[in-house]
Amino acid sequence: MLGKIDRKVFDEVIYPHLGKRLDEVIVPPLTGVDTGAIDLGDRVLVVKTDPVFIVPQFGMKKASWFAVHILASDVMTSGIPPRYALLDLNLPPSMTDEEFREMWVGIHEALLEIGVMVVGGHTGRYEGVNYPMVGGFTMIGIGEKEKLGHPSKVKPGDYVIVTKGPAIEATGLLTNLYPEFFRERMRSDLFKEALDMYWKMSCWKDGLIASQVGIHMMHDATEGGLWNALVEISEVTGKRINLVGERLFINPAVREVTRIVGIDPFSSISEGTMVIVTDKEKVKEELLRNGIEAEIVGRVESGEGVYVDGKRIEKPSEDPFWRAFFELANRK
């Protein structure tokens, strides 16, 4: 099966074998938690690693922006902003010097926007390497321990806030990869909005704003979409999440793109959608004030599972984005 490994493999193979257990590691690898955390006394260090994800069809500069924000979004879920970066670039032999320069400057400009500096890494060209995975990317943040989000902080009564709605990434990627297909099938205004969804495929700003008000936990909706993110939060916190169906908003362009390719937006990949668990209603107000769509979609309760108007939501068995992606890629 392609994509991330399932929880069974994580629980049986990875989690029991992490090398020496260190007392200062206060957040080890956990399903549903995007970063690790190390105790530094009154401060905490958070760290996250992902592939360097470069899609040359977007153009190197645009692709580099996304590669940076995938990782920055994950780090920001901790409530601590990223500050330092390390890159291991294993480049395909087909990449020209000019393409490399454009990619690297694109990475630099995206890091500059969010206040992050490269402090080390490795760069080389190697046989057998191909796009889009061209290496490994690590970001580190250091901040006040009290601002660190953690599953143990989640309590019954907390608000569950969602930003931007579902399938942001699915919409942004599909329309930018196959623009003519969607241009022929959509109203021009919706098509333009769907194309521009690319620049919403980051929840770094969402998390930064929320953390300044106060959060208990955050999680971004990547593979498996919003449903998967919510189920993972429920599992890692041991709490029930009750959602109100009429508050689960969806962008009109997202609705149209997912209708055209026949996929469920709520279980489709959605980098850019942040799920925020907090006891402060003001988080929603601050997000809206900063131009980020947000809604309190439900509350945390004692118990287990995720429910919409009393109906249980199960963890998606697959992300339908990949089926749509390959069908479009293979169409005659």
C-alpha positions as CSV (number, residue, x, y, z in Angstrom):
1,M,0.0,0.0,0.0
2,L,1.4,3.4,-1.0
3,G,1.6,6.4,1.4
4,K,2.1,6.4,5.1
5,I,2.4,3.2,7.0
6,D,-0.6,2.1,9.0
7,R,-0.9,2.4,12.8
8,K,-0.4,-1.4,13.3
9,V,3.1,-1.2,11.7
10,F,3.9,1.9,13.8
11,D,2.7,0.4,17.0
12,E,4.4,-3.0,16.5
13,V,7.6,-2.1,14.7
14,I,8.6,1.5,15.0
15,Y,7.4,2.7,18.5
16,P,8.9,-0.2,20.5
17,H,12.3,0.3,18.8
18,L,13.4,4.0,19.2
19,G,16.9,3.4,20.5
20,K,17.7,4.5,24.0
21,R,14.8,6.1,25.8
22,L,15.7,9.5,27.2
23,D,13.9,11.2,30.0
24,E,14.2,14.7,28.4
25,V,12.1,13.5,25.4
26,I,8.6,14.6,26.5
27,V,6.9,14.0,23.2
28,P,8.2,10.9,21.4
29,P,6.9,9.8,18.0
30,L,3.1,9.4,18.3
31,T,0.4,8.8,15.7
32,G,-1.7,11.9,15.5
33,V,1.1,14.2,16.8
34,D,3.2,15.9,14.2
35,T,6.4,16.8,16.1
36,G,8.7,15.4,18.7
37,A,9.6,17.6,21.8
38,I,12.6,17.8,24.0
39,D,12.6,19.4,27.5
40,L,15.2,22.2,27.9
41,G,14.0,23.4,31.3
42,D,11.7,26.3,31.0
43,R,11.9,26.0,27.2
44,V,11.2,23.2,24.8
45,L,12.8,22.1,21.5
46,V,10.4,20.7,18.8
47,V,11.5,18.9,15.7
48,K,10.0,17.4,12.6
49,T,11.3,15.7,9.5
50,D,9.6,15.2,6.1
51,P,10.7,14.4,2.5
52,V,11.8,17.3,0.4
53,F,8.7,17.2,-1.9
54,I,9.4,18.9,-5.3
55,V,6.9,18.8,-8.2
56,P,8.7,20.3,-11.2
57,Q,5.5,20.7,-13.2
58,F,4.6,23.6,-10.8
59,G,7.9,25.4,-11.6
60,M,10.8,25.2,-9.2
61,K,10.0,28.4,-7.3
62,K,6.4,27.5,-6.7
63,A,7.3,23.9,-5.8
64,S,9.9,25.0,-3.3
65,W,7.3,27.2,-1.5
66,F,5.1,24.2,-1.0
67,A,8.1,22.0,0.1
68,V,8.9,24.5,2.9
69,H,5.3,25.0,4.0
70,I,4.5,21.3,4.3
71,L,7.2,21.1,7.0
72,A,6.6,24.5,8.6
73,S,2.9,23.6,9.0
74,D,3.8,20.4,10.8
75,V,6.2,22.1,13.2
76,M,3.6,24.9,13.9
77,T,1.1,22.3,15.1
78,S,3.2,22.1,18.2
79,G,2.4,25.7,19.1
80,I,6.1,26.5,18.7
81,P,7.2,28.3,15.5
82,P,10.0,26.7,13.4
83,R,13.4,28.6,13.6
84,Y,16.1,26.3,12.1
85,A,16.3,24.0,9.1
86,L,18.5,21.1,7.8
87,L,18.2,19.7,4.3
88,D,19.5,16.5,2.9
89,L,19.2,17.0,-0.9
90,N,19.5,13.8,-2.9
91,L,18.9,15.2,-6.4
92,P,18.0,13.4,-9.6
93,P,20.8,13.4,-12.2
94,S,18.4,15.1,-14.7
95,M,18.2,18.3,-12.6
96,T,20.2,21.0,-14.3
97,D,22.3,23.6,-12.4
98,E,19.8,26.3,-13.3
99,E,16.9,24.2,-12.0
100,F,18.8,23.6,-8.8
101,R,19.6,27.3,-8.4
102,E,15.9,28.2,-8.9
103,M,14.8,25.5,-6.4
104,W,17.4,26.6,-3.8
105,V,16.5,30.3,-4.1
106,G,12.8,29.4,-3.9
107,I,13.5,27.5,-0.6
108,H,15.5,30.5,0.7
109,E,12.7,32.9,-0.1
110,A,10.0,30.7,1.5
111,L,12.2,30.3,4.6
112,L,12.8,34.0,4.7
113,E,9.0,34.6,4.9
114,I,8.7,32.5,8.0
115,G,11.9,33.5,9.8
116,V,13.8,30.2,9.4
117,M,17.5,29.7,8.6
118,V,19.3,26.7,7.1
119,V,21.9,25.6,9.6
120,G,23.2,22.4,7.9
121,G,22.7,19.6,5.5
122,H,24.0,17.6,2.5
123,T,23.6,18.1,-1.3
124,G,24.4,15.7,-4.1
125,R,23.1,14.1,-7.3
126,Y,22.5,10.3,-7.3
127,E,21.4,7.6,-9.7
128,G,18.0,6.1,-9.0
129,V,16.6,9.3,-7.5
130,N,13.5,10.9,-9.0
131,Y,10.9,13.6,-8.3
132,P,9.0,14.4,-6.2
133,M,10.9,13.0,-3.2
134,V,14.4,14.5,-3.5
135,G,15.8,14.2,0.0
136,G,14.9,14.9,3.7
137,F,14.0,18.1,5.4
138,T,14.1,18.8,9.1
139,M,12.9,21.9,11.0
140,I,13.5,22.8,14.6
141,G,11.7,25.3,16.9
142,I,12.5,26.5,20.4
143,G,9.9,28.1,22.6
144,E,8.2,28.4,26.0
145,K,7.2,25.0,27.4
146,E,3.8,26.3,28.5
147,K,2.9,27.0,24.9
148,L,3.6,23.5,23.7
149,G,0.5,21.7,22.5
150,H,0.1,18.1,23.8
151,P,-2.7,15.5,23.8
152,S,-2.7,15.5,27.7
153,K,-3.8,19.1,27.7
154,V,-7.1,18.3,25.8
155,K,-10.1,18.3,28.1
156,P,-13.8,17.8,27.9
157,G,-15.5,21.1,26.9
158,D,-12.7,22.2,24.6
159,Y,-13.6,23.7,21.3
160,V,-12.7,22.1,18.0
161,I,-11.9,24.7,15.4
162,V,-11.2,23.9,11.7
163,T,-9.6,26.3,9.3
164,K,-10.3,26.7,5.5
165,G,-12.4,23.5,5.3
166,P,-11.5,20.1,3.7
167,A,-9.6,19.0,0.6
168,I,-7.6,22.2,0.3
169,E,-4.5,20.3,-0.9
170,A,-6.4,17.9,-3.1
171,T,-8.0,20.9,-4.9
172,G,-4.8,22.9,-5.2
173,L,-2.7,20.0,-6.5
174,L,-5.2,18.6,-9.0
175,T,-6.1,21.9,-10.6
176,N,-2.5,23.0,-10.9
177,L,-1.4,19.7,-12.3
178,Y,-4.2,19.3,-14.7
179,P,-5.5,22.8,-15.4
180,E,-7.0,22.2,-18.8
181,F,-9.1,19.3,-17.6
182,F,-10.7,21.5,-14.9
183,R,-10.9,24.7,-16.9
184,E,-13.2,22.9,-19.4
185,R,-15.5,21.7,-16.7
186,M,-15.8,24.6,-14.2
187,R,-17.1,28.2,-14.2
188,S,-14.2,30.6,-14.7
189,D,-14.5,32.1,-11.2
190,L,-14.5,28.8,-9.5
191,F,-11.6,27.5,-11.6
192,K,-9.5,30.5,-10.6
193,E,-10.4,30.1,-7.0
194,A,-9.4,26.4,-7.2
195,L,-6.1,27.2,-8.8
196,D,-5.4,29.8,-6.1
197,M,-6.0,27.2,-3.5
198,Y,-2.4,26.2,-4.0
199,W,-1.3,29.2,-1.9
200,K,-3.6,28.1,0.9
201,M,-1.8,24.7,1.3
202,S,-0.1,25.9,4.4
203,C,-1.4,26.2,8.0
204,W,1.8,27.8,9.4
205,K,0.0,31.1,9.8
206,D,-3.1,29.4,11.2
207,G,-1.1,27.8,13.9
208,L,1.0,30.9,14.6
209,I,-2.2,33.0,15.2
210,A,-3.9,30.2,17.3
211,S,-0.8,29.6,19.5
212,Q,-0.5,33.3,20.3
213,V,-4.0,33.1,21.8
214,G,-3.6,29.7,23.4
215,I,-4.1,26.1,22.3
216,H,-4.2,22.6,23.8
217,M,-3.4,20.7,20.7
218,M,-3.3,21.2,16.9
219,H,-3.1,18.7,14.0
220,D,-3.0,19.4,10.2
221,A,-5.2,17.4,7.9
222,T,-2.8,15.6,5.5
223,E,-3.4,12.1,4.1
224,G,-6.9,10.9,4.9
225,G,-8.0,14.5,5.2
226,L,-10.1,16.1,7.9
227,W,-11.8,12.8,9.0
228,N,-8.4,11.2,9.5
229,A,-7.0,14.1,11.4
230,L,-10.0,14.2,13.8
231,V,-9.9,10.4,14.3
232,E,-6.2,10.6,15.1
233,I,-6.8,13.4,17.6
234,S,-9.5,11.3,19.3
235,E,-7.3,8.3,19.4
236,V,-4.2,10.0,20.8
237,T,-6.2,12.0,23.4
238,G,-8.6,9.2,24.4
239,K,-11.5,11.7,24.1
240,R,-14.7,11.8,22.1
241,I,-15.2,14.6,19.5
242,N,-18.7,15.7,18.8
243,L,-19.2,17.7,15.6
244,V,-22.2,19.7,14.4
245,G,-22.8,18.8,10.7
246,E,-24.1,22.2,9.6
247,R,-20.9,23.8,10.9
248,L,-18.7,21.7,8.6
249,F,-18.1,24.2,5.9
250,I,-16.6,23.6,2.5
251,N,-15.2,26.0,-0.1
252,P,-17.4,26.2,-3.3
253,A,-14.4,25.6,-5.5
254,V,-13.4,22.6,-3.5
255,R,-16.9,21.2,-3.6
256,E,-16.9,21.5,-7.4
257,V,-13.4,20.0,-8.0
258,T,-14.1,17.0,-5.7
259,R,-17.5,16.5,-7.4
260,I,-15.9,16.4,-10.9
261,V,-13.4,13.7,-9.9
262,G,-15.9,11.9,-7.6
263,I,-14.0,11.9,-4.3
264,D,-15.1,12.6,-0.8
265,P,-13.6,16.0,0.2
266,F,-13.6,15.1,4.0
267,S,-11.3,12.1,3.5
268,S,-9.1,13.7,0.9
269,I,-5.6,15.1,1.6
270,S,-5.8,18.6,2.9
271,E,-2.5,20.3,3.8
272,G,-3.6,23.8,4.8
273,T,-6.4,22.7,7.0
274,M,-5.6,23.0,10.7
275,V,-7.6,21.3,13.4
276,I,-7.2,23.4,16.6
277,V,-8.3,22.2,20.1
278,T,-8.5,25.0,22.6
279,D,-10.5,26.3,25.5
280,K,-10.5,29.8,24.0
281,E,-13.3,30.9,21.6
282,K,-11.1,34.0,20.8
283,V,-8.9,31.7,18.6
284,K,-11.7,31.7,16.0
285,E,-12.1,35.5,16.2
286,E,-8.4,36.1,15.7
287,L,-8.2,33.7,12.7
288,L,-11.1,35.5,11.0
289,R,-9.6,38.9,11.8
290,N,-6.5,37.8,9.9
291,G,-8.4,36.6,6.9
292,I,-8.4,32.9,7.6
293,E,-11.7,31.0,7.3
294,A,-12.4,29.2,10.6
295,E,-15.4,27.7,12.4
296,I,-16.0,26.0,15.8
297,V,-17.2,22.7,14.4
298,G,-17.7,20.9,17.7
299,R,-16.6,20.1,21.2
300,V,-14.5,17.6,23.1
301,E,-16.2,15.2,25.5
302,S,-15.4,12.2,27.6
303,G,-15.5,8.9,25.8
304,E,-14.0,7.9,22.4
305,G,-14.5,8.3,18.7
306,V,-15.6,11.1,16.3
307,Y,-19.3,11.8,15.7
308,V,-21.2,14.1,13.4
309,D,-24.7,14.7,14.7
310,G,-24.5,11.4,16.6
311,K,-23.2,9.3,13.6
312,R,-19.7,7.8,14.1
313,I,-17.0,8.7,11.6
314,E,-14.5,5.9,10.9
315,K,-10.8,6.4,9.9
316,P,-10.6,6.4,6.1
317,S,-9.2,3.2,4.7
318,E,-7.6,5.1,1.8
319,D,-7.2,8.7,0.6
320,P,-9.3,9.1,-2.6
321,F,-7.0,11.9,-3.8
322,W,-4.5,9.3,-5.1
323,R,-7.1,7.5,-7.2
324,A,-8.2,10.8,-8.8
325,F,-4.5,11.8,-9.3
326,F,-3.6,8.5,-11.2
327,E,-6.9,8.5,-13.2
328,L,-6.2,12.0,-14.5
329,A,-2.5,11.1,-15.1
330,N,-3.5,8.0,-17.2
331,R,-6.4,9.5,-19.1
332,K,-6.2,9.3,-22.9
